[in-house]
Amino acid sequence: MSRLLRADTVDLRTDTVERLLARRPLTFADWCTAHADVFRQALDAV
């Protein structure tokens, strides 16, 4: 799946996020960057 996301080949797209949030959706890479610390903290807690 990550290979498909990186290649931007996931076919199902809607405008739902943009309509609800009045902004463009984040890319998967941007979401990962924004939430990386949460995952690091979870790993440190294990």
mmCIF entry with sequence, helices, sheets and N, C-alpha, C, O atoms, coordinates in Angstrom:
data_MODEL
# 
_entry.id   MODEL 
# 
_entity.id                         1 
_entity.type                       polymer 
_entity.pdbx_number_of_molecules   1 
# 
_entity_poly.entity_id                      1 
_entity_poly.type                           'polypeptide(L)' 
_entity_poly.nstd_linkage                   no 
_entity_poly.nstd_monomer                   no 
_entity_poly.pdbx_seq_one_letter_code       MSRLLRADTVDLRTDTVERLLARRPLTFADWCTAHADVFRQALDAV 
_entity_poly.pdbx_seq_one_letter_code_can   MSRLLRADTVDLRTDTVERLLARRPLTFADWCTAHADVFRQALDAV 
_entity_poly.pdbx_strand_id                 A 
# 
loop_
_entity_poly_seq.entity_id 
_entity_poly_seq.num 
_entity_poly_seq.mon_id 
_entity_poly_seq.hetero 
1 1  MET n 
1 2  SER n 
1 3  ARG n 
1 4  LEU n 
1 5  LEU n 
1 6  ARG n 
1 7  ALA n 
1 8  ASP n 
1 9  THR n 
1 10 VAL n 
1 11 ASP n 
1 12 LEU n 
1 13 ARG n 
1 14 THR n 
1 15 ASP n 
1 16 THR n 
1 17 VAL n 
1 18 GLU n 
1 19 ARG n 
1 20 LEU n 
1 21 LEU n 
1 22 ALA n 
1 23 ARG n 
1 24 ARG n 
1 25 PRO n 
1 26 LEU n 
1 27 THR n 
1 28 PHE n 
1 29 ALA n 
1 30 ASP n 
1 31 TRP n 
1 32 CYS n 
1 33 THR n 
1 34 ALA n 
1 35 HIS n 
1 36 ALA n 
1 37 ASP n 
1 38 VAL n 
1 39 PHE n 
1 40 ARG n 
1 41 GLN n 
1 42 ALA n 
1 43 LEU n 
1 44 ASP n 
1 45 ALA n 
1 46 VAL n 
# 
_struct_asym.id          A 
_struct_asym.entity_id   1 
# 
loop_
_struct_conf.conf_type_id 
_struct_conf.id 
_struct_conf.pdbx_PDB_helix_id 
_struct_conf.beg_label_comp_id 
_struct_conf.beg_label_asym_id 
_struct_conf.beg_label_seq_id 
_struct_conf.pdbx_beg_PDB_ins_code 
_struct_conf.end_label_comp_id 
_struct_conf.end_label_asym_id 
_struct_conf.end_label_seq_id 
_struct_conf.pdbx_end_PDB_ins_code 
_struct_conf.beg_auth_comp_id 
_struct_conf.beg_auth_asym_id 
_struct_conf.beg_auth_seq_id 
_struct_conf.end_auth_comp_id 
_struct_conf.end_auth_asym_id 
_struct_conf.end_auth_seq_id 
_struct_conf.pdbx_PDB_helix_class 
_struct_conf.details 
_struct_conf.pdbx_PDB_helix_length 
HELX_P HELX_P1 AA1 SER A 2  ? ALA A 7  ? SER A 2  ALA A 7  1 ? 6  
HELX_P HELX_P2 AA2 THR A 16 ? LEU A 21 ? THR A 16 LEU A 21 1 ? 6  
HELX_P HELX_P3 AA3 PHE A 28 ? ALA A 45 ? PHE A 28 ALA A 45 1 ? 18 
# 
_struct_conf_type.id          HELX_P 
_struct_conf_type.criteria    ? 
_struct_conf_type.reference   ? 
# 
loop_
_atom_site.group_PDB 
_atom_site.id 
_atom_site.type_symbol 
_atom_site.label_atom_id 
_atom_site.label_alt_id 
_atom_site.label_comp_id 
_atom_site.label_asym_id 
_atom_site.label_entity_id 
_atom_site.label_seq_id 
_atom_site.pdbx_PDB_ins_code 
_atom_site.Cartn_x 
_atom_site.Cartn_y 
_atom_site.Cartn_z 
_atom_site.occupancy 
_atom_site.B_iso_or_equiv 
_atom_site.pdbx_formal_charge 
_atom_site.auth_seq_id 
_atom_site.auth_comp_id 
_atom_site.auth_asym_id 
_atom_site.auth_atom_id 
_atom_site.pdbx_PDB_model_num 
ATOM 1   N N  . MET A 1 1  ? 0.813   -1.191 0.000  1.00 0.00 ? 1  MET A N  1 
ATOM 2   C CA . MET A 1 1  ? 0.000   0.000  0.000  1.00 0.00 ? 1  MET A CA 1 
ATOM 3   C C  . MET A 1 1  ? 0.858   1.257  0.000  1.00 0.00 ? 1  MET A C  1 
ATOM 4   O O  . MET A 1 1  ? 0.566   2.205  -0.729 1.00 0.00 ? 1  MET A O  1 
ATOM 5   N N  . SER A 1 2  ? 1.915   1.275  0.812  1.00 0.00 ? 2  SER A N  1 
ATOM 6   C CA . SER A 1 2  ? 2.751   2.486  0.843  1.00 0.00 ? 2  SER A CA 1 
ATOM 7   C C  . SER A 1 2  ? 3.374   2.756  -0.526 1.00 0.00 ? 2  SER A C  1 
ATOM 8   O O  . SER A 1 2  ? 3.563   3.912  -0.906 1.00 0.00 ? 2  SER A O  1 
ATOM 9   N N  . ARG A 1 3  ? 3.692   1.694  -1.266 1.00 0.00 ? 3  ARG A N  1 
ATOM 10  C CA . ARG A 1 3  ? 4.228   1.877  -2.613 1.00 0.00 ? 3  ARG A CA 1 
ATOM 11  C C  . ARG A 1 3  ? 3.196   2.555  -3.501 1.00 0.00 ? 3  ARG A C  1 
ATOM 12  O O  . ARG A 1 3  ? 3.537   3.437  -4.288 1.00 0.00 ? 3  ARG A O  1 
ATOM 13  N N  . LEU A 1 4  ? 1.935   2.149  -3.380 1.00 0.00 ? 4  LEU A N  1 
ATOM 14  C CA . LEU A 1 4  ? 0.873   2.767  -4.176 1.00 0.00 ? 4  LEU A CA 1 
ATOM 15  C C  . LEU A 1 4  ? 0.671   4.229  -3.786 1.00 0.00 ? 4  LEU A C  1 
ATOM 16  O O  . LEU A 1 4  ? 0.475   5.082  -4.651 1.00 0.00 ? 4  LEU A O  1 
ATOM 17  N N  . LEU A 1 5  ? 0.719   4.518  -2.490 1.00 0.00 ? 5  LEU A N  1 
ATOM 18  C CA . LEU A 1 5  ? 0.556   5.899  -2.043 1.00 0.00 ? 5  LEU A CA 1 
ATOM 19  C C  . LEU A 1 5  ? 1.702   6.773  -2.545 1.00 0.00 ? 5  LEU A C  1 
ATOM 20  O O  . LEU A 1 5  ? 1.481   7.895  -3.001 1.00 0.00 ? 5  LEU A O  1 
ATOM 21  N N  . ARG A 1 6  ? 2.910   6.260  -2.459 1.00 0.00 ? 6  ARG A N  1 
ATOM 22  C CA . ARG A 1 6  ? 4.065   7.032  -2.952 1.00 0.00 ? 6  ARG A CA 1 
ATOM 23  C C  . ARG A 1 6  ? 3.954   7.289  -4.438 1.00 0.00 ? 6  ARG A C  1 
ATOM 24  O O  . ARG A 1 6  ? 4.325   8.359  -4.922 1.00 0.00 ? 6  ARG A O  1 
ATOM 25  N N  . ALA A 1 7  ? 3.445   6.312  -5.159 1.00 0.00 ? 7  ALA A N  1 
ATOM 26  C CA . ALA A 1 7  ? 3.314   6.458  -6.609 1.00 0.00 ? 7  ALA A CA 1 
ATOM 27  C C  . ALA A 1 7  ? 2.088   7.278  -6.996 1.00 0.00 ? 7  ALA A C  1 
ATOM 28  O O  . ALA A 1 7  ? 1.881   7.587  -8.170 1.00 0.00 ? 7  ALA A O  1 
ATOM 29  N N  . ASP A 1 8  ? 1.275   7.627  -5.996 1.00 0.00 ? 8  ASP A N  1 
ATOM 30  C CA . ASP A 1 8  ? 0.055   8.407  -6.225 1.00 0.00 ? 8  ASP A CA 1 
ATOM 31  C C  . ASP A 1 8  ? -0.863  7.705  -7.220 1.00 0.00 ? 8  ASP A C  1 
ATOM 32  O O  . ASP A 1 8  ? -1.389  8.319  -8.148 1.00 0.00 ? 8  ASP A O  1 
ATOM 33  N N  . THR A 1 9  ? -1.041  6.398  -7.001 1.00 0.00 ? 9  THR A N  1 
ATOM 34  C CA . THR A 1 9  ? -1.866  5.615  -7.916 1.00 0.00 ? 9  THR A CA 1 
ATOM 35  C C  . THR A 1 9  ? -3.158  5.119  -7.271 1.00 0.00 ? 9  THR A C  1 
ATOM 36  O O  . THR A 1 9  ? -3.872  4.311  -7.866 1.00 0.00 ? 9  THR A O  1 
ATOM 37  N N  . VAL A 1 10 ? -3.464  5.581  -6.085 1.00 0.00 ? 10 VAL A N  1 
ATOM 38  C CA . VAL A 1 10 ? -4.708  5.180  -5.443 1.00 0.00 ? 10 VAL A CA 1 
ATOM 39  C C  . VAL A 1 10 ? -5.845  5.884  -6.175 1.00 0.00 ? 10 VAL A C  1 
ATOM 40  O O  . VAL A 1 10 ? -5.857  7.110  -6.284 1.00 0.00 ? 10 VAL A O  1 
ATOM 41  N N  . ASP A 1 11 ? -6.791  5.111  -6.670 1.00 0.00 ? 11 ASP A N  1 
ATOM 42  C CA . ASP A 1 11 ? -7.787  5.656  -7.589 1.00 0.00 ? 11 ASP A CA 1 
ATOM 43  C C  . ASP A 1 11 ? -8.960  6.374  -6.924 1.00 0.00 ? 11 ASP A C  1 
ATOM 44  O O  . ASP A 1 11 ? -9.453  7.361  -7.470 1.00 0.00 ? 11 ASP A O  1 
ATOM 45  N N  . LEU A 1 12 ? -9.413  5.916  -5.782 1.00 0.00 ? 12 LEU A N  1 
ATOM 46  C CA . LEU A 1 12 ? -10.618 6.484  -5.182 1.00 0.00 ? 12 LEU A CA 1 
ATOM 47  C C  . LEU A 1 12 ? -10.307 7.832  -4.542 1.00 0.00 ? 12 LEU A C  1 
ATOM 48  O O  . LEU A 1 12 ? -9.593  7.913  -3.542 1.00 0.00 ? 12 LEU A O  1 
ATOM 49  N N  . ARG A 1 13 ? -10.847 8.868  -5.128 1.00 0.00 ? 13 ARG A N  1 
ATOM 50  C CA . ARG A 1 13 ? -10.655 10.215 -4.585 1.00 0.00 ? 13 ARG A CA 1 
ATOM 51  C C  . ARG A 1 13 ? -11.990 10.932 -4.587 1.00 0.00 ? 13 ARG A C  1 
ATOM 52  O O  . ARG A 1 13 ? -12.784 10.816 -5.521 1.00 0.00 ? 13 ARG A O  1 
ATOM 53  N N  . THR A 1 14 ? -12.210 11.664 -3.532 1.00 0.00 ? 14 THR A N  1 
ATOM 54  C CA . THR A 1 14 ? -13.427 12.469 -3.443 1.00 0.00 ? 14 THR A CA 1 
ATOM 55  C C  . THR A 1 14 ? -13.046 13.866 -2.993 1.00 0.00 ? 14 THR A C  1 
ATOM 56  O O  . THR A 1 14 ? -11.891 14.119 -2.650 1.00 0.00 ? 14 THR A O  1 
ATOM 57  N N  . ASP A 1 15 ? -13.993 14.758 -2.992 1.00 0.00 ? 15 ASP A N  1 
ATOM 58  C CA . ASP A 1 15 ? -13.750 16.117 -2.510 1.00 0.00 ? 15 ASP A CA 1 
ATOM 59  C C  . ASP A 1 15 ? -14.310 16.312 -1.100 1.00 0.00 ? 15 ASP A C  1 
ATOM 60  O O  . ASP A 1 15 ? -14.476 17.446 -0.651 1.00 0.00 ? 15 ASP A O  1 
ATOM 61  N N  . THR A 1 16 ? -14.600 15.222 -0.408 1.00 0.00 ? 16 THR A N  1 
ATOM 62  C CA . THR A 1 16 ? -15.242 15.291 0.901  1.00 0.00 ? 16 THR A CA 1 
ATOM 63  C C  . THR A 1 16 ? -14.407 16.069 1.916  1.00 0.00 ? 16 THR A C  1 
ATOM 64  O O  . THR A 1 16 ? -14.937 16.942 2.604  1.00 0.00 ? 16 THR A O  1 
ATOM 65  N N  . VAL A 1 17 ? -13.129 15.772 2.022  1.00 0.00 ? 17 VAL A N  1 
ATOM 66  C CA . VAL A 1 17 ? -12.267 16.464 2.994  1.00 0.00 ? 17 VAL A CA 1 
ATOM 67  C C  . VAL A 1 17 ? -12.235 17.956 2.698  1.00 0.00 ? 17 VAL A C  1 
ATOM 68  O O  . VAL A 1 17 ? -12.378 18.784 3.598  1.00 0.00 ? 17 VAL A O  1 
ATOM 69  N N  . GLU A 1 18 ? -12.049 18.281 1.449  1.00 0.00 ? 18 GLU A N  1 
ATOM 70  C CA . GLU A 1 18 ? -11.977 19.695 1.082  1.00 0.00 ? 18 GLU A CA 1 
ATOM 71  C C  . GLU A 1 18 ? -13.292 20.418 1.380  1.00 0.00 ? 18 GLU A C  1 
ATOM 72  O O  . GLU A 1 18 ? -13.286 21.559 1.842  1.00 0.00 ? 18 GLU A O  1 
ATOM 73  N N  . ARG A 1 19 ? -14.403 19.756 1.117  1.00 0.00 ? 19 ARG A N  1 
ATOM 74  C CA . ARG A 1 19 ? -15.704 20.392 1.391  1.00 0.00 ? 19 ARG A CA 1 
ATOM 75  C C  . ARG A 1 19 ? -15.946 20.543 2.892  1.00 0.00 ? 19 ARG A C  1 
ATOM 76  O O  . ARG A 1 19 ? -16.456 21.572 3.335  1.00 0.00 ? 19 ARG A O  1 
ATOM 77  N N  . LEU A 1 20 ? -15.586 19.528 3.675  1.00 0.00 ? 20 LEU A N  1 
ATOM 78  C CA . LEU A 1 20 ? -15.831 19.586 5.118  1.00 0.00 ? 20 LEU A CA 1 
ATOM 79  C C  . LEU A 1 20 ? -14.878 20.527 5.850  1.00 0.00 ? 20 LEU A C  1 
ATOM 80  O O  . LEU A 1 20 ? -15.293 21.256 6.752  1.00 0.00 ? 20 LEU A O  1 
ATOM 81  N N  . LEU A 1 21 ? -13.610 20.512 5.466  1.00 0.00 ? 21 LEU A N  1 
ATOM 82  C CA . LEU A 1 21 ? -12.601 21.296 6.189  1.00 0.00 ? 21 LEU A CA 1 
ATOM 83  C C  . LEU A 1 21 ? -12.258 22.619 5.534  1.00 0.00 ? 21 LEU A C  1 
ATOM 84  O O  . LEU A 1 21 ? -11.522 23.427 6.100  1.00 0.00 ? 21 LEU A O  1 
ATOM 85  N N  . ALA A 1 22 ? -12.791 22.841 4.343  1.00 0.00 ? 22 ALA A N  1 
ATOM 86  C CA . ALA A 1 22 ? -12.521 24.067 3.589  1.00 0.00 ? 22 ALA A CA 1 
ATOM 87  C C  . ALA A 1 22 ? -11.025 24.261 3.340  1.00 0.00 ? 22 ALA A C  1 
ATOM 88  O O  . ALA A 1 22 ? -10.512 25.379 3.347  1.00 0.00 ? 22 ALA A O  1 
ATOM 89  N N  . ARG A 1 23 ? -10.347 23.138 3.120  1.00 0.00 ? 23 ARG A N  1 
ATOM 90  C CA . ARG A 1 23 ? -8.928  23.163 2.748  1.00 0.00 ? 23 ARG A CA 1 
ATOM 91  C C  . ARG A 1 23 ? -8.616  21.874 2.015  1.00 0.00 ? 23 ARG A C  1 
ATOM 92  O O  . ARG A 1 23 ? -9.373  20.906 2.082  1.00 0.00 ? 23 ARG A O  1 
ATOM 93  N N  . ARG A 1 24 ? -7.514  21.872 1.327  1.00 0.00 ? 24 ARG A N  1 
ATOM 94  C CA . ARG A 1 24 ? -7.083  20.658 0.634  1.00 0.00 ? 24 ARG A CA 1 
ATOM 95  C C  . ARG A 1 24 ? -6.640  19.621 1.651  1.00 0.00 ? 24 ARG A C  1 
ATOM 96  O O  . ARG A 1 24 ? -6.124  19.986 2.707  1.00 0.00 ? 24 ARG A O  1 
ATOM 97  N N  . PRO A 1 25 ? -6.821  18.366 1.371  1.00 0.00 ? 25 PRO A N  1 
ATOM 98  C CA . PRO A 1 25 ? -6.367  17.327 2.302  1.00 0.00 ? 25 PRO A CA 1 
ATOM 99  C C  . PRO A 1 25 ? -4.845  17.229 2.326  1.00 0.00 ? 25 PRO A C  1 
ATOM 100 O O  . PRO A 1 25 ? -4.172  17.611 1.369  1.00 0.00 ? 25 PRO A O  1 
ATOM 101 N N  . LEU A 1 26 ? -4.319  16.717 3.420  1.00 0.00 ? 26 LEU A N  1 
ATOM 102 C CA . LEU A 1 26 ? -2.887  16.479 3.522  1.00 0.00 ? 26 LEU A CA 1 
ATOM 103 C C  . LEU A 1 26 ? -2.503  15.298 2.642  1.00 0.00 ? 26 LEU A C  1 
ATOM 104 O O  . LEU A 1 26 ? -3.302  14.392 2.407  1.00 0.00 ? 26 LEU A O  1 
ATOM 105 N N  . THR A 1 27 ? -1.281  15.326 2.167  1.00 0.00 ? 27 THR A N  1 
ATOM 106 C CA . THR A 1 27 ? -0.766  14.134 1.511  1.00 0.00 ? 27 THR A CA 1 
ATOM 107 C C  . THR A 1 27 ? -0.414  13.122 2.594  1.00 0.00 ? 27 THR A C  1 
ATOM 108 O O  . THR A 1 27 ? -0.291  13.484 3.764  1.00 0.00 ? 27 THR A O  1 
ATOM 109 N N  . PHE A 1 28 ? -0.251  11.863 2.216  1.00 0.00 ? 28 PHE A N  1 
ATOM 110 C CA . PHE A 1 28 ? 0.142   10.847 3.185  1.00 0.00 ? 28 PHE A CA 1 
ATOM 111 C C  . PHE A 1 28 ? 1.492   11.192 3.798  1.00 0.00 ? 28 PHE A C  1 
ATOM 112 O O  . PHE A 1 28 ? 1.692   11.023 5.000  1.00 0.00 ? 28 PHE A O  1 
ATOM 113 N N  . ALA A 1 29 ? 2.413   11.671 2.980  1.00 0.00 ? 29 ALA A N  1 
ATOM 114 C CA . ALA A 1 29 ? 3.741   12.055 3.486  1.00 0.00 ? 29 ALA A CA 1 
ATOM 115 C C  . ALA A 1 29 ? 3.636   13.196 4.495  1.00 0.00 ? 29 ALA A C  1 
ATOM 116 O O  . ALA A 1 29 ? 4.308   13.171 5.526  1.00 0.00 ? 29 ALA A O  1 
ATOM 117 N N  . ASP A 1 30 ? 2.809   14.187 4.210  1.00 0.00 ? 30 ASP A N  1 
ATOM 118 C CA . ASP A 1 30 ? 2.630   15.304 5.148  1.00 0.00 ? 30 ASP A CA 1 
ATOM 119 C C  . ASP A 1 30 ? 2.009   14.817 6.455  1.00 0.00 ? 30 ASP A C  1 
ATOM 120 O O  . ASP A 1 30 ? 2.399   15.266 7.533  1.00 0.00 ? 30 ASP A O  1 
ATOM 121 N N  . TRP A 1 31 ? 1.042   13.900 6.363  1.00 0.00 ? 31 TRP A N  1 
ATOM 122 C CA . TRP A 1 31 ? 0.400   13.368 7.571  1.00 0.00 ? 31 TRP A CA 1 
ATOM 123 C C  . TRP A 1 31 ? 1.419   12.612 8.411  1.00 0.00 ? 31 TRP A C  1 
ATOM 124 O O  . TRP A 1 31 ? 1.450   12.756 9.633  1.00 0.00 ? 31 TRP A O  1 
ATOM 125 N N  . CYS A 1 32 ? 2.251   11.807 7.760  1.00 0.00 ? 32 CYS A N  1 
ATOM 126 C CA . CYS A 1 32 ? 3.285   11.060 8.487  1.00 0.00 ? 32 CYS A CA 1 
ATOM 127 C C  . CYS A 1 32 ? 4.256   12.000 9.183  1.00 0.00 ? 32 CYS A C  1 
ATOM 128 O O  . CYS A 1 32 ? 4.613   11.779 10.341 1.00 0.00 ? 32 CYS A O  1 
ATOM 129 N N  . THR A 1 33 ? 4.681   13.035 8.494  1.00 0.00 ? 33 THR A N  1 
ATOM 130 C CA . THR A 1 33 ? 5.595   14.008 9.084  1.00 0.00 ? 33 THR A CA 1 
ATOM 131 C C  . THR A 1 33 ? 4.955   14.701 10.281 1.00 0.00 ? 33 THR A C  1 
ATOM 132 O O  . THR A 1 33 ? 5.602   14.890 11.311 1.00 0.00 ? 33 THR A O  1 
ATOM 133 N N  . ALA A 1 34 ? 3.702   15.075 10.148 1.00 0.00 ? 34 ALA A N  1 
ATOM 134 C CA . ALA A 1 34 ? 3.004   15.786 11.222 1.00 0.00 ? 34 ALA A CA 1 
ATOM 135 C C  . ALA A 1 34 ? 2.784   14.913 12.452 1.00 0.00 ? 34 ALA A C  1 
ATOM 136 O O  . ALA A 1 34 ? 2.676   15.437 13.561 1.00 0.00 ? 34 ALA A O  1 
ATOM 137 N N  . HIS A 1 35 ? 2.716   13.596 12.281 1.00 0.00 ? 35 HIS A N  1 
ATOM 138 C CA . HIS A 1 35 ? 2.396   12.695 13.391 1.00 0.00 ? 35 HIS A CA 1 
ATOM 139 C C  . HIS A 1 35 ? 3.549   11.793 13.806 1.00 0.00 ? 35 HIS A C  1 
ATOM 140 O O  . HIS A 1 35 ? 3.360   10.897 14.628 1.00 0.00 ? 35 HIS A O  1 
ATOM 141 N N  . ALA A 1 36 ? 4.716   12.008 13.266 1.00 0.00 ? 36 ALA A N  1 
ATOM 142 C CA . ALA A 1 36 ? 5.865   11.147 13.561 1.00 0.00 ? 36 ALA A CA 1 
ATOM 143 C C  . ALA A 1 36 ? 6.185   11.094 15.052 1.00 0.00 ? 36 ALA A C  1 
ATOM 144 O O  . ALA A 1 36 ? 6.515   10.028 15.570 1.00 0.00 ? 36 ALA A O  1 
ATOM 145 N N  . ASP A 1 37 ? 6.093   12.219 15.743 1.00 0.00 ? 37 ASP A N  1 
ATOM 146 C CA . ASP A 1 37 ? 6.409   12.233 17.177 1.00 0.00 ? 37 ASP A CA 1 
ATOM 147 C C  . ASP A 1 37 ? 5.473   11.335 17.977 1.00 0.00 ? 37 ASP A C  1 
ATOM 148 O O  . ASP A 1 37 ? 5.904   10.712 18.948 1.00 0.00 ? 37 ASP A O  1 
ATOM 149 N N  . VAL A 1 38 ? 4.232   11.259 17.599 1.00 0.00 ? 38 VAL A N  1 
ATOM 150 C CA . VAL A 1 38 ? 3.279   10.395 18.310 1.00 0.00 ? 38 VAL A CA 1 
ATOM 151 C C  . VAL A 1 38 ? 3.725   8.939  18.203 1.00 0.00 ? 38 VAL A C  1 
ATOM 152 O O  . VAL A 1 38 ? 3.663   8.199  19.185 1.00 0.00 ? 38 VAL A O  1 
ATOM 153 N N  . PHE A 1 39 ? 4.170   8.527  17.024 1.00 0.00 ? 39 PHE A N  1 
ATOM 154 C CA . PHE A 1 39 ? 4.623   7.158  16.841 1.00 0.00 ? 39 PHE A CA 1 
ATOM 155 C C  . PHE A 1 39 ? 5.930   6.906  17.584 1.00 0.00 ? 39 PHE A C  1 
ATOM 156 O O  . PHE A 1 39 ? 6.127   5.828  18.143 1.00 0.00 ? 39 PHE A O  1 
ATOM 157 N N  . ARG A 1 40 ? 6.819   7.890  17.594 1.00 0.00 ? 40 ARG A N  1 
ATOM 158 C CA . ARG A 1 40 ? 8.072   7.740  18.341 1.00 0.00 ? 40 ARG A CA 1 
ATOM 159 C C  . ARG A 1 40 ? 7.796   7.585  19.830 1.00 0.00 ? 40 ARG A C  1 
ATOM 160 O O  . ARG A 1 40 ? 8.418   6.754  20.492 1.00 0.00 ? 40 ARG A O  1 
ATOM 161 N N  . GLN A 1 41 ? 6.869   8.377  20.364 1.00 0.00 ? 41 GLN A N  1 
ATOM 162 C CA . GLN A 1 41 ? 6.523   8.277  21.780 1.00 0.00 ? 41 GLN A CA 1 
ATOM 163 C C  . GLN A 1 41 ? 5.924   6.918  22.106 1.00 0.00 ? 41 GLN A C  1 
ATOM 164 O O  . GLN A 1 41 ? 6.220   6.343  23.154 1.00 0.00 ? 41 GLN A O  1 
ATOM 165 N N  . ALA A 1 42 ? 5.089   6.402  21.220 1.00 0.00 ? 42 ALA A N  1 
ATOM 166 C CA . ALA A 1 42 ? 4.486   5.084  21.430 1.00 0.00 ? 42 ALA A CA 1 
ATOM 167 C C  . ALA A 1 42 ? 5.566   4.003  21.464 1.00 0.00 ? 42 ALA A C  1 
ATOM 168 O O  . ALA A 1 42 ? 5.495   3.082  22.278 1.00 0.00 ? 42 ALA A O  1 
ATOM 169 N N  . LEU A 1 43 ? 6.557   4.108  20.590 1.00 0.00 ? 43 LEU A N  1 
ATOM 170 C CA . LEU A 1 43 ? 7.636   3.129  20.584 1.00 0.00 ? 43 LEU A CA 1 
ATOM 171 C C  . LEU A 1 43 ? 8.487   3.232  21.844 1.00 0.00 ? 43 LEU A C  1 
ATOM 172 O O  . LEU A 1 43 ? 8.939   2.218  22.374 1.00 0.00 ? 43 LEU A O  1 
ATOM 173 N N  . ASP A 1 44 ? 8.706   4.450  22.323 1.00 0.00 ? 44 ASP A N  1 
ATOM 174 C CA . ASP A 1 44 ? 9.492   4.636  23.548 1.00 0.00 ? 44 ASP A CA 1 
ATOM 175 C C  . ASP A 1 44 ? 8.773   4.064  24.757 1.00 0.00 ? 44 ASP A C  1 
ATOM 176 O O  . ASP A 1 44 ? 9.424   3.650  25.717 1.00 0.00 ? 44 ASP A O  1 
ATOM 177 N N  . ALA A 1 45 ? 7.447   4.030  24.733 1.00 0.00 ? 45 ALA A N  1 
ATOM 178 C CA . ALA A 1 45 ? 6.667   3.539  25.875 1.00 0.00 ? 45 ALA A CA 1 
ATOM 179 C C  . ALA A 1 45 ? 6.650   2.011  25.949 1.00 0.00 ? 45 ALA A C  1 
ATOM 180 O O  . ALA A 1 45 ? 6.275   1.437  26.971 1.00 0.00 ? 45 ALA A O  1 
ATOM 181 N N  . VAL A 1 46 ? 7.053   1.368  24.874 1.00 0.00 ? 46 VAL A N  1 
ATOM 182 C CA . VAL A 1 46 ? 7.000   -0.112 24.831 1.00 0.00 ? 46 VAL A CA 1 
ATOM 183 C C  . VAL A 1 46 ? 8.198   -0.688 25.544 1.00 0.00 ? 46 VAL A C  1 
ATOM 184 O O  . VAL A 1 46 ? 8.343   -1.908 25.622 1.00 0.00 ? 46 VAL A O  1 
# 
